[in-house]
Amino acid sequence: MRITINDKLEAINFMSGDEIQELKFQLAKAMLVGRKKRHFSQKQLSEVTGVTQVDIIRYESGEGNQIQYVGLPKV
């Protein structure tokens, strides 16, 4: 059975600090790879998802410590 990022997000309340940091890294990497695969700029992704461009920059750079990682839209 493959465990996805969504599965991990559901279990976030039971994770250690290191596990949460690893999840944030995986999420940031997945966002960046997915955005580039679709040839979206950060601005275009912002327009499509409703997530601010500033937050997308924070997600992708791993500086999203103050950002809620649940409820991200699927593109």
mmCIF file of the N, C-alpha and C atoms, coordinates in Angstrom:
data_MODEL
# 
_entry.id   MODEL 
# 
loop_
_atom_site.group_PDB 
_atom_site.id 
_atom_site.type_symbol 
_atom_site.label_atom_id 
_atom_site.label_alt_id 
_atom_site.label_comp_id 
_atom_site.label_asym_id 
_atom_site.label_entity_id 
_atom_site.label_seq_id 
_atom_site.pdbx_PDB_ins_code 
_atom_site.Cartn_x 
_atom_site.Cartn_y 
_atom_site.Cartn_z 
_atom_site.occupancy 
_atom_site.B_iso_or_equiv 
_atom_site.pdbx_formal_charge 
_atom_site.auth_seq_id 
_atom_site.auth_comp_id 
_atom_site.auth_asym_id 
_atom_site.auth_atom_id 
_atom_site.pdbx_PDB_model_num 
ATOM 1   N N  . MET A 1 1  ? 0.843  -1.189 0.000   1.00 0.00 ? 1  MET A N  1 
ATOM 2   C CA . MET A 1 1  ? 0.000  0.000  0.000   1.00 0.00 ? 1  MET A CA 1 
ATOM 3   C C  . MET A 1 1  ? 0.880  1.242  0.000   1.00 0.00 ? 1  MET A C  1 
ATOM 4   N N  . ARG A 1 2  ? 0.559  2.165  -0.874  1.00 0.00 ? 2  ARG A N  1 
ATOM 5   C CA . ARG A 1 2  ? 1.318  3.413  -0.987  1.00 0.00 ? 2  ARG A CA 1 
ATOM 6   C C  . ARG A 1 2  ? 0.682  4.484  -0.105  1.00 0.00 ? 2  ARG A C  1 
ATOM 7   N N  . ILE A 1 3  ? 1.500  5.149  0.691   1.00 0.00 ? 3  ILE A N  1 
ATOM 8   C CA . ILE A 1 3  ? 1.010  6.233  1.553   1.00 0.00 ? 3  ILE A CA 1 
ATOM 9   C C  . ILE A 1 3  ? 1.243  7.549  0.830   1.00 0.00 ? 3  ILE A C  1 
ATOM 10  N N  . THR A 1 4  ? 0.181  8.330  0.680   1.00 0.00 ? 4  THR A N  1 
ATOM 11  C CA . THR A 1 4  ? 0.262  9.599  -0.036  1.00 0.00 ? 4  THR A CA 1 
ATOM 12  C C  . THR A 1 4  ? 0.425  10.761 0.941   1.00 0.00 ? 4  THR A C  1 
ATOM 13  N N  . ILE A 1 5  ? 0.708  11.934 0.387   1.00 0.00 ? 5  ILE A N  1 
ATOM 14  C CA . ILE A 1 5  ? 0.800  13.140 1.210   1.00 0.00 ? 5  ILE A CA 1 
ATOM 15  C C  . ILE A 1 5  ? -0.535 13.400 1.894   1.00 0.00 ? 5  ILE A C  1 
ATOM 16  N N  . ASN A 1 6  ? -1.636 13.156 1.189   1.00 0.00 ? 6  ASN A N  1 
ATOM 17  C CA . ASN A 1 6  ? -2.959 13.355 1.799   1.00 0.00 ? 6  ASN A CA 1 
ATOM 18  C C  . ASN A 1 6  ? -3.147 12.459 3.013   1.00 0.00 ? 6  ASN A C  1 
ATOM 19  N N  . ASP A 1 7  ? -2.695 11.205 2.924   1.00 0.00 ? 7  ASP A N  1 
ATOM 20  C CA . ASP A 1 7  ? -2.783 10.298 4.067   1.00 0.00 ? 7  ASP A CA 1 
ATOM 21  C C  . ASP A 1 7  ? -2.001 10.860 5.251   1.00 0.00 ? 7  ASP A C  1 
ATOM 22  N N  . LYS A 1 8  ? -0.832 11.386 4.957   1.00 0.00 ? 8  LYS A N  1 
ATOM 23  C CA . LYS A 1 8  ? 0.002  11.940 6.016   1.00 0.00 ? 8  LYS A CA 1 
ATOM 24  C C  . LYS A 1 8  ? -0.616 13.201 6.619   1.00 0.00 ? 8  LYS A C  1 
ATOM 25  N N  . LEU A 1 9  ? -1.235 14.026 5.782   1.00 0.00 ? 9  LEU A N  1 
ATOM 26  C CA . LEU A 1 9  ? -1.887 15.226 6.298   1.00 0.00 ? 9  LEU A CA 1 
ATOM 27  C C  . LEU A 1 9  ? -2.984 14.866 7.295   1.00 0.00 ? 9  LEU A C  1 
ATOM 28  N N  . GLU A 1 10 ? -3.694 13.780 7.040   1.00 0.00 ? 10 GLU A N  1 
ATOM 29  C CA . GLU A 1 10 ? -4.748 13.354 7.953   1.00 0.00 ? 10 GLU A CA 1 
ATOM 30  C C  . GLU A 1 10 ? -4.179 12.899 9.295   1.00 0.00 ? 10 GLU A C  1 
ATOM 31  N N  . ALA A 1 11 ? -2.928 12.456 9.304   1.00 0.00 ? 11 ALA A N  1 
ATOM 32  C CA . ALA A 1 11 ? -2.305 11.949 10.527  1.00 0.00 ? 11 ALA A CA 1 
ATOM 33  C C  . ALA A 1 11 ? -1.386 12.975 11.186  1.00 0.00 ? 11 ALA A C  1 
ATOM 34  N N  . ILE A 1 12 ? -1.435 14.227 10.756  1.00 0.00 ? 12 ILE A N  1 
ATOM 35  C CA . ILE A 1 12 ? -0.474 15.233 11.212  1.00 0.00 ? 12 ILE A CA 1 
ATOM 36  C C  . ILE A 1 12 ? -0.492 15.448 12.733  1.00 0.00 ? 12 ILE A C  1 
ATOM 37  N N  . ASN A 1 13 ? -1.637 15.272 13.365  1.00 0.00 ? 13 ASN A N  1 
ATOM 38  C CA . ASN A 1 13 ? -1.716 15.469 14.815  1.00 0.00 ? 13 ASN A CA 1 
ATOM 39  C C  . ASN A 1 13 ? -0.921 14.434 15.595  1.00 0.00 ? 13 ASN A C  1 
ATOM 40  N N  . PHE A 1 14 ? -0.559 13.343 14.943  1.00 0.00 ? 14 PHE A N  1 
ATOM 41  C CA . PHE A 1 14 ? 0.161  12.266 15.613  1.00 0.00 ? 14 PHE A CA 1 
ATOM 42  C C  . PHE A 1 14 ? 1.631  12.215 15.227  1.00 0.00 ? 14 PHE A C  1 
ATOM 43  N N  . MET A 1 15 ? 2.103  13.206 14.483  1.00 0.00 ? 15 MET A N  1 
ATOM 44  C CA . MET A 1 15 ? 3.471  13.204 13.972  1.00 0.00 ? 15 MET A CA 1 
ATOM 45  C C  . MET A 1 15 ? 4.425  13.945 14.893  1.00 0.00 ? 15 MET A C  1 
ATOM 46  N N  . SER A 1 16 ? 5.686  13.534 14.839  1.00 0.00 ? 16 SER A N  1 
ATOM 47  C CA . SER A 1 16 ? 6.746  14.254 15.550  1.00 0.00 ? 16 SER A CA 1 
ATOM 48  C C  . SER A 1 16 ? 7.121  15.494 14.742  1.00 0.00 ? 16 SER A C  1 
ATOM 49  N N  . GLY A 1 17 ? 7.860  16.377 15.353  1.00 0.00 ? 17 GLY A N  1 
ATOM 50  C CA . GLY A 1 17 ? 8.317  17.586 14.657  1.00 0.00 ? 17 GLY A CA 1 
ATOM 51  C C  . GLY A 1 17 ? 9.115  17.278 13.410  1.00 0.00 ? 17 GLY A C  1 
ATOM 52  N N  . ASP A 1 18 ? 9.979  16.258 13.483  1.00 0.00 ? 18 ASP A N  1 
ATOM 53  C CA . ASP A 1 18 ? 10.779 15.868 12.318  1.00 0.00 ? 18 ASP A CA 1 
ATOM 54  C C  . ASP A 1 18 ? 9.908  15.333 11.198  1.00 0.00 ? 18 ASP A C  1 
ATOM 55  N N  . GLU A 1 19 ? 8.887  14.565 11.554  1.00 0.00 ? 19 GLU A N  1 
ATOM 56  C CA . GLU A 1 19 ? 7.985  14.024 10.541  1.00 0.00 ? 19 GLU A CA 1 
ATOM 57  C C  . GLU A 1 19 ? 7.188  15.136 9.869   1.00 0.00 ? 19 GLU A C  1 
ATOM 58  N N  . ILE A 1 20 ? 6.787  16.132 10.641  1.00 0.00 ? 20 ILE A N  1 
ATOM 59  C CA . ILE A 1 20 ? 6.058  17.270 10.069  1.00 0.00 ? 20 ILE A CA 1 
ATOM 60  C C  . ILE A 1 20 ? 6.956  18.047 9.115   1.00 0.00 ? 20 ILE A C  1 
ATOM 61  N N  . GLN A 1 21 ? 8.208  18.265 9.500   1.00 0.00 ? 21 GLN A N  1 
ATOM 62  C CA . GLN A 1 21 ? 9.145  18.969 8.624   1.00 0.00 ? 21 GLN A CA 1 
ATOM 63  C C  . GLN A 1 21 ? 9.351  18.198 7.327   1.00 0.00 ? 21 GLN A C  1 
ATOM 64  N N  . GLU A 1 22 ? 9.464  16.875 7.416   1.00 0.00 ? 22 GLU A N  1 
ATOM 65  C CA . GLU A 1 22 ? 9.640  16.056 6.217   1.00 0.00 ? 22 GLU A CA 1 
ATOM 66  C C  . GLU A 1 22 ? 8.404  16.139 5.328   1.00 0.00 ? 22 GLU A C  1 
ATOM 67  N N  . LEU A 1 23 ? 7.227  16.138 5.921   1.00 0.00 ? 23 LEU A N  1 
ATOM 68  C CA . LEU A 1 23 ? 5.993  16.260 5.158   1.00 0.00 ? 23 LEU A CA 1 
ATOM 69  C C  . LEU A 1 23 ? 5.939  17.607 4.442   1.00 0.00 ? 23 LEU A C  1 
ATOM 70  N N  . LYS A 1 24 ? 6.325  18.673 5.128   1.00 0.00 ? 24 LYS A N  1 
ATOM 71  C CA . LYS A 1 24 ? 6.340  19.997 4.504   1.00 0.00 ? 24 LYS A CA 1 
ATOM 72  C C  . LYS A 1 24 ? 7.313  20.032 3.330   1.00 0.00 ? 24 LYS A C  1 
ATOM 73  N N  . PHE A 1 25 ? 8.466  19.369 3.503   1.00 0.00 ? 25 PHE A N  1 
ATOM 74  C CA . PHE A 1 25 ? 9.438  19.298 2.407   1.00 0.00 ? 25 PHE A CA 1 
ATOM 75  C C  . PHE A 1 25 ? 8.846  18.556 1.219   1.00 0.00 ? 25 PHE A C  1 
ATOM 76  N N  . GLN A 1 26 ? 8.196  17.404 1.475   1.00 0.00 ? 26 GLN A N  1 
ATOM 77  C CA . GLN A 1 26 ? 7.580  16.625 0.397   1.00 0.00 ? 26 GLN A CA 1 
ATOM 78  C C  . GLN A 1 26 ? 6.499  17.425 -0.314  1.00 0.00 ? 26 GLN A C  1 
ATOM 79  N N  . LEU A 1 27 ? 5.707  18.158 0.450   1.00 0.00 ? 27 LEU A N  1 
ATOM 80  C CA . LEU A 1 27 ? 4.644  18.970 -0.137  1.00 0.00 ? 27 LEU A CA 1 
ATOM 81  C C  . LEU A 1 27 ? 5.227  20.081 -1.010  1.00 0.00 ? 27 LEU A C  1 
ATOM 82  N N  . ALA A 1 28 ? 6.241  20.758 -0.505  1.00 0.00 ? 28 ALA A N  1 
ATOM 83  C CA . ALA A 1 28 ? 6.874  21.834 -1.272  1.00 0.00 ? 28 ALA A CA 1 
ATOM 84  C C  . ALA A 1 28 ? 7.458  21.296 -2.577  1.00 0.00 ? 28 ALA A C  1 
ATOM 85  N N  . LYS A 1 29 ? 8.123  20.150 -2.483  1.00 0.00 ? 29 LYS A N  1 
ATOM 86  C CA . LYS A 1 29 ? 8.714  19.543 -3.681  1.00 0.00 ? 29 LYS A CA 1 
ATOM 87  C C  . LYS A 1 29 ? 7.631  19.149 -4.684  1.00 0.00 ? 29 LYS A C  1 
ATOM 88  N N  . ALA A 1 30 ? 6.539  18.541 -4.204  1.00 0.00 ? 30 ALA A N  1 
ATOM 89  C CA . ALA A 1 30 ? 5.453  18.126 -5.084  1.00 0.00 ? 30 ALA A CA 1 
ATOM 90  C C  . ALA A 1 30 ? 4.809  19.328 -5.768  1.00 0.00 ? 30 ALA A C  1 
ATOM 91  N N  . MET A 1 31 ? 4.638  20.424 -5.023  1.00 0.00 ? 31 MET A N  1 
ATOM 92  C CA . MET A 1 31 ? 4.053  21.632 -5.614  1.00 0.00 ? 31 MET A CA 1 
ATOM 93  C C  . MET A 1 31 ? 4.951  22.182 -6.711  1.00 0.00 ? 31 MET A C  1 
ATOM 94  N N  . LEU A 1 32 ? 6.238  22.271 -6.425  1.00 0.00 ? 32 LEU A N  1 
ATOM 95  C CA . LEU A 1 32 ? 7.178  22.828 -7.391  1.00 0.00 ? 32 LEU A CA 1 
ATOM 96  C C  . LEU A 1 32 ? 7.258  21.963 -8.643  1.00 0.00 ? 32 LEU A C  1 
ATOM 97  N N  . VAL A 1 33 ? 7.397  20.656 -8.468  1.00 0.00 ? 33 VAL A N  1 
ATOM 98  C CA . VAL A 1 33 ? 7.490  19.742 -9.604  1.00 0.00 ? 33 VAL A CA 1 
ATOM 99  C C  . VAL A 1 33 ? 6.200  19.790 -10.428 1.00 0.00 ? 33 VAL A C  1 
ATOM 100 N N  . GLY A 1 34 ? 5.050  19.752 -9.755  1.00 0.00 ? 34 GLY A N  1 
ATOM 101 C CA . GLY A 1 34 ? 3.771  19.792 -10.460 1.00 0.00 ? 34 GLY A CA 1 
ATOM 102 C C  . GLY A 1 34 ? 3.563  21.090 -11.215 1.00 0.00 ? 34 GLY A C  1 
ATOM 103 N N  . ARG A 1 35 ? 3.941  22.196 -10.590 1.00 0.00 ? 35 ARG A N  1 
ATOM 104 C CA . ARG A 1 35 ? 3.776  23.503 -11.241 1.00 0.00 ? 35 ARG A CA 1 
ATOM 105 C C  . ARG A 1 35 ? 4.647  23.585 -12.492 1.00 0.00 ? 35 ARG A C  1 
ATOM 106 N N  . LYS A 1 36 ? 5.892  23.156 -12.367 1.00 0.00 ? 36 LYS A N  1 
ATOM 107 C CA . LYS A 1 36 ? 6.796  23.227 -13.517 1.00 0.00 ? 36 LYS A CA 1 
ATOM 108 C C  . LYS A 1 36 ? 6.392  22.241 -14.615 1.00 0.00 ? 36 LYS A C  1 
ATOM 109 N N  . LYS A 1 37 ? 5.883  21.068 -14.216 1.00 0.00 ? 37 LYS A N  1 
ATOM 110 C CA . LYS A 1 37 ? 5.431  20.080 -15.198 1.00 0.00 ? 37 LYS A CA 1 
ATOM 111 C C  . LYS A 1 37 ? 4.293  20.640 -16.052 1.00 0.00 ? 37 LYS A C  1 
ATOM 112 N N  . ARG A 1 38 ? 3.463  21.469 -15.453 1.00 0.00 ? 38 ARG A N  1 
ATOM 113 C CA . ARG A 1 38 ? 2.337  22.072 -16.171 1.00 0.00 ? 38 ARG A CA 1 
ATOM 114 C C  . ARG A 1 38 ? 2.707  23.418 -16.806 1.00 0.00 ? 38 ARG A C  1 
ATOM 115 N N  . HIS A 1 39 ? 3.963  23.807 -16.646 1.00 0.00 ? 39 HIS A N  1 
ATOM 116 C CA . HIS A 1 39 ? 4.476  25.064 -17.204 1.00 0.00 ? 39 HIS A CA 1 
ATOM 117 C C  . HIS A 1 39 ? 3.708  26.275 -16.670 1.00 0.00 ? 39 HIS A C  1 
ATOM 118 N N  . PHE A 1 40 ? 3.372  26.220 -15.382 1.00 0.00 ? 40 PHE A N  1 
ATOM 119 C CA . PHE A 1 40 ? 2.703  27.344 -14.719 1.00 0.00 ? 40 PHE A CA 1 
ATOM 120 C C  . PHE A 1 40 ? 3.738  28.216 -14.035 1.00 0.00 ? 40 PHE A C  1 
ATOM 121 N N  . SER A 1 41 ? 3.535  29.511 -14.106 1.00 0.00 ? 41 SER A N  1 
ATOM 122 C CA . SER A 1 41 ? 4.312  30.416 -13.248 1.00 0.00 ? 41 SER A CA 1 
ATOM 123 C C  . SER A 1 41 ? 3.654  30.390 -11.865 1.00 0.00 ? 41 SER A C  1 
ATOM 124 N N  . GLN A 1 42 ? 4.336  30.941 -10.886 1.00 0.00 ? 42 GLN A N  1 
ATOM 125 C CA . GLN A 1 42 ? 3.727  31.024 -9.555  1.00 0.00 ? 42 GLN A CA 1 
ATOM 126 C C  . GLN A 1 42 ? 2.469  31.890 -9.607  1.00 0.00 ? 42 GLN A C  1 
ATOM 127 N N  . LYS A 1 43 ? 2.497  32.932 -10.421 1.00 0.00 ? 43 LYS A N  1 
ATOM 128 C CA . LYS A 1 43 ? 1.328  33.800 -10.558 1.00 0.00 ? 43 LYS A CA 1 
ATOM 129 C C  . LYS A 1 43 ? 0.155  33.033 -11.165 1.00 0.00 ? 43 LYS A C  1 
ATOM 130 N N  . GLN A 1 44 ? 0.411  32.249 -12.205 1.00 0.00 ? 44 GLN A N  1 
ATOM 131 C CA . GLN A 1 44 ? -0.661 31.468 -12.829 1.00 0.00 ? 44 GLN A CA 1 
ATOM 132 C C  . GLN A 1 44 ? -1.243 30.457 -11.845 1.00 0.00 ? 44 GLN A C  1 
ATOM 133 N N  . LEU A 1 45 ? -0.378 29.786 -11.078 1.00 0.00 ? 45 LEU A N  1 
ATOM 134 C CA . LEU A 1 45 ? -0.858 28.821 -10.088 1.00 0.00 ? 45 LEU A CA 1 
ATOM 135 C C  . LEU A 1 45 ? -1.710 29.521 -9.040  1.00 0.00 ? 45 LEU A C  1 
ATOM 136 N N  . SER A 1 46 ? -1.304 30.712 -8.660  1.00 0.00 ? 46 SER A N  1 
ATOM 137 C CA . SER A 1 46 ? -2.068 31.500 -7.701  1.00 0.00 ? 46 SER A CA 1 
ATOM 138 C C  . SER A 1 46 ? -3.465 31.807 -8.231  1.00 0.00 ? 46 SER A C  1 
ATOM 139 N N  . GLU A 1 47 ? -3.538 32.202 -9.485  1.00 0.00 ? 47 GLU A N  1 
ATOM 140 C CA . GLU A 1 47 ? -4.828 32.535 -10.086 1.00 0.00 ? 47 GLU A CA 1 
ATOM 141 C C  . GLU A 1 47 ? -5.741 31.318 -10.182 1.00 0.00 ? 47 GLU A C  1 
ATOM 142 N N  . VAL A 1 48 ? -5.170 30.166 -10.487 1.00 0.00 ? 48 VAL A N  1 
ATOM 143 C CA . VAL A 1 48 ? -5.958 28.942 -10.653 1.00 0.00 ? 48 VAL A CA 1 
ATOM 144 C C  . VAL A 1 48 ? -6.433 28.392 -9.306  1.00 0.00 ? 48 VAL A C  1 
ATOM 145 N N  . THR A 1 49 ? -5.585 28.483 -8.288  1.00 0.00 ? 49 THR A N  1 
ATOM 146 C CA . THR A 1 49 ? -5.894 27.850 -7.001  1.00 0.00 ? 49 THR A CA 1 
ATOM 147 C C  . THR A 1 49 ? -6.544 28.775 -5.982  1.00 0.00 ? 49 THR A C  1 
ATOM 148 N N  . GLY A 1 50 ? -6.333 30.070 -6.139  1.00 0.00 ? 50 GLY A N  1 
ATOM 149 C CA . GLY A 1 50 ? -6.826 30.998 -5.130  1.00 0.00 ? 50 GLY A CA 1 
ATOM 150 C C  . GLY A 1 50 ? -5.879 31.151 -3.957  1.00 0.00 ? 50 GLY A C  1 
ATOM 151 N N  . VAL A 1 51 ? -4.742 30.468 -4.000  1.00 0.00 ? 51 VAL A N  1 
ATOM 152 C CA . VAL A 1 51 ? -3.695 30.615 -2.985  1.00 0.00 ? 51 VAL A CA 1 
ATOM 153 C C  . VAL A 1 51 ? -2.834 31.799 -3.415  1.00 0.00 ? 51 VAL A C  1 
ATOM 154 N N  . THR A 1 52 ? -2.509 32.686 -2.496  1.00 0.00 ? 52 THR A N  1 
ATOM 155 C CA . THR A 1 52 ? -1.748 33.864 -2.889  1.00 0.00 ? 52 THR A CA 1 
ATOM 156 C C  . THR A 1 52 ? -0.374 33.477 -3.421  1.00 0.00 ? 52 THR A C  1 
ATOM 157 N N  . GLN A 1 53 ? 0.139  34.306 -4.305  1.00 0.00 ? 53 GLN A N  1 
ATOM 158 C CA . GLN A 1 53 ? 1.470  34.057 -4.857  1.00 0.00 ? 53 GLN A CA 1 
ATOM 159 C C  . GLN A 1 53 ? 2.511  34.055 -3.743  1.00 0.00 ? 53 GLN A C  1 
ATOM 160 N N  . VAL A 1 54 ? 2.353  34.913 -2.768  1.00 0.00 ? 54 VAL A N  1 
ATOM 161 C CA . VAL A 1 54 ? 3.282  34.961 -1.636  1.00 0.00 ? 54 VAL A CA 1 
ATOM 162 C C  . VAL A 1 54 ? 3.291  33.617 -0.900  1.00 0.00 ? 54 VAL A C  1 
ATOM 163 N N  . ASP A 1 55 ? 2.102  33.032 -0.686  1.00 0.00 ? 55 ASP A N  1 
ATOM 164 C CA . ASP A 1 55 ? 2.037  31.739 -0.008  1.00 0.00 ? 55 ASP A CA 1 
ATOM 165 C C  . ASP A 1 55 ? 2.647  30.627 -0.857  1.00 0.00 ? 55 ASP A C  1 
ATOM 166 N N  . ILE A 1 56 ? 2.457  30.682 -2.175  1.00 0.00 ? 56 ILE A N  1 
ATOM 167 C CA . ILE A 1 56 ? 3.076  29.694 -3.051  1.00 0.00 ? 56 ILE A CA 1 
ATOM 168 C C  . ILE A 1 56 ? 4.591  29.781 -2.955  1.00 0.00 ? 56 ILE A C  1 
ATOM 169 N N  . ILE A 1 57 ? 5.117  30.987 -2.947  1.00 0.00 ? 57 ILE A N  1 
ATOM 170 C CA . ILE A 1 57 ? 6.567  31.185 -2.786  1.00 0.00 ? 57 ILE A CA 1 
ATOM 171 C C  . ILE A 1 57 ? 7.020  30.588 -1.455  1.00 0.00 ? 57 ILE A C  1 
ATOM 172 N N  . ARG A 1 58 ? 6.260  30.824 -0.399  1.00 0.00 ? 58 ARG A N  1 
ATOM 173 C CA . ARG A 1 58 ? 6.612  30.283 0.917   1.00 0.00 ? 58 ARG A CA 1 
ATOM 174 C C  . ARG A 1 58 ? 6.547  28.758 0.933   1.00 0.00 ? 58 ARG A C  1 
ATOM 175 N N  . TYR A 1 59 ? 5.495  28.188 0.337   1.00 0.00 ? 59 TYR A N  1 
ATOM 176 C CA . TYR A 1 59 ? 5.388  26.721 0.254   1.00 0.00 ? 59 TYR A CA 1 
ATOM 177 C C  . TYR A 1 59 ? 6.615  26.151 -0.441  1.00 0.00 ? 59 TYR A C  1 
ATOM 178 N N  . GLU A 1 60 ? 6.903  26.672 -1.626  1.00 0.00 ? 60 GLU A N  1 
ATOM 179 C CA . GLU A 1 60 ? 7.969  26.105 -2.444  1.00 0.00 ? 60 GLU A CA 1 
ATOM 180 C C  . GLU A 1 60 ? 9.350  26.299 -1.844  1.00 0.00 ? 60 GLU A C  1 
ATOM 181 N N  . SER A 1 61 ? 9.529  27.356 -1.092  1.00 0.00 ? 61 SER A N  1 
ATOM 182 C CA . SER A 1 61 ? 10.836 27.609 -0.492  1.00 0.00 ? 61 SER A CA 1 
ATOM 183 C C  . SER A 1 61 ? 11.009 26.892 0.841   1.00 0.00 ? 61 SER A C  1 
ATOM 184 N N  . GLY A 1 62 ? 9.920  26.291 1.328   1.00 0.00 ? 62 GLY A N  1 
ATOM 185 C CA . GLY A 1 62 ? 9.988  25.605 2.617   1.00 0.00 ? 62 GLY A CA 1 
ATOM 186 C C  . GLY A 1 62 ? 9.854  26.538 3.801   1.00 0.00 ? 62 GLY A C  1 
ATOM 187 N N  . GLU A 1 63 ? 9.496  27.782 3.544   1.00 0.00 ? 63 GLU A N  1 
ATOM 188 C CA . GLU A 1 63 ? 9.345  28.766 4.612   1.00 0.00 ? 63 GLU A CA 1 
ATOM 189 C C  . GLU A 1 63 ? 7.897  28.887 5.064   1.00 0.00 ? 63 GLU A C  1 
ATOM 190 N N  . GLY A 1 64 ? 7.115  27.858 4.786   1.00 0.00 ? 64 GLY A N  1 
ATOM 191 C CA . GLY A 1 64 ? 5.697  27.915 5.090   1.00 0.00 ? 64 GLY A CA 1 
ATOM 192 C C  . GLY A 1 64 ? 5.344  27.483 6.492   1.00 0.00 ? 64 GLY A C  1 
ATOM 193 N N  . ASN A 1 65 ? 6.189  27.770 7.467   1.00 0.00 ? 65 ASN A N  1 
ATOM 194 C CA . ASN A 1 65 ? 5.939  27.330 8.839   1.00 0.00 ? 65 ASN A CA 1 
ATOM 195 C C  . ASN A 1 65 ? 4.639  27.870 9.416   1.00 0.00 ? 65 ASN A C  1 
ATOM 196 N N  . GLN A 1 66 ? 4.227  29.038 8.991   1.00 0.00 ? 66 GLN A N  1 
ATOM 197 C CA . GLN A 1 66 ? 3.018  29.653 9.535   1.00 0.00 ? 66 GLN A CA 1 
ATOM 198 C C  . GLN A 1 66 ? 1.803  29.421 8.640   1.00 0.00 ? 66 GLN A C  1 
ATOM 199 N N  . ILE A 1 67 ? 1.970  28.633 7.577   1.00 0.00 ? 67 ILE A N  1 
ATOM 200 C CA . ILE A 1 67 ? 0.899  28.415 6.615   1.00 0.00 ? 67 ILE A CA 1 
ATOM 201 C C  . ILE A 1 67 ? 0.190  27.110 6.938   1.00 0.00 ? 67 ILE A C  1 
ATOM 202 N N  . GLN A 1 68 ? -1.119 27.113 6.842   1.00 0.00 ? 68 GLN A N  1 
ATOM 203 C CA . GLN A 1 68 ? -1.889 25.891 7.028   1.00 0.00 ? 68 GLN A CA 1 
ATOM 204 C C  . GLN A 1 68 ? -1.708 25.007 5.792   1.00 0.00 ? 68 GLN A C  1 
ATOM 205 N N  . TYR A 1 69 ? -1.314 23.783 5.989   1.00 0.00 ? 69 TYR A N  1 
ATOM 206 C CA . TYR A 1 69 ? -1.057 22.861 4.878   1.00 0.00 ? 69 TYR A CA 1 
ATOM 207 C C  . TYR A 1 69 ? -2.262 21.981 4.572   1.00 0.00 ? 69 TYR A C  1 
ATOM 208 N N  . VAL A 1 70 ? -3.369 22.219 5.211   1.00 0.00 ? 70 VAL A N  1 
ATOM 209 C CA . VAL A 1 70 ? -4.536 21.394 4.923   1.00 0.00 ? 70 VAL A CA 1 
ATOM 210 C C  . VAL A 1 70 ? -5.473 22.174 4.031   1.00 0.00 ? 70 VAL A C  1 
ATOM 211 N N  . GLY A 1 71 ? -6.213 21.484 3.230   1.00 0.00 ? 71 GLY A N  1 
ATOM 212 C CA . GLY A 1 71 ? -7.197 22.124 2.366   1.00 0.00 ? 71 GLY A CA 1 
ATOM 213 C C  . GLY A 1 71 ? -6.624 22.778 1.134   1.00 0.00 ? 71 GLY A C  1 
ATOM 214 N N  . LEU A 1 72 ? -5.441 22.365 0.708   1.00 0.00 ? 72 LEU A N  1 
ATOM 215 C CA . LEU A 1 72 ? -4.882 22.919 -0.514  1.00 0.00 ? 72 LEU A CA 1 
ATOM 216 C C  . LEU A 1 72 ? -5.684 22.423 -1.704  1.00 0.00 ? 72 LEU A C  1 
ATOM 217 N N  . PRO A 1 73 ? -5.985 23.290 -2.646  1.00 0.00 ? 73 PRO A N  1 
ATOM 218 C CA . PRO A 1 73 ? -6.747 22.865 -3.811  1.00 0.00 ? 73 PRO A CA 1 
ATOM 219 C C  . PRO A 1 73 ? -5.943 21.950 -4.713  1.00 0.00 ? 73 PRO A C  1 
ATOM 220 N N  . LYS A 1 74 ? -6.627 21.080 -5.414  1.00 0.00 ? 74 LYS A N  1 
ATOM 221 C CA . LYS A 1 74 ? -5.971 20.189 -6.372  1.00 0.00 ? 74 LYS A CA 1 
ATOM 222 C C  . LYS A 1 74 ? -6.051 20.849 -7.738  1.00 0.00 ? 74 LYS A C  1 
ATOM 223 N N  . VAL A 1 75 ? -4.925 20.875 -8.435  1.00 0.00 ? 75 VAL A N  1 
ATOM 224 C CA . VAL A 1 75 ? -4.868 21.468 -9.770  1.00 0.00 ? 75 VAL A CA 1 
ATOM 225 C C  . VAL A 1 75 ? -4.639 20.373 -10.778 1.00 0.00 ? 75 VAL A C  1 
# 
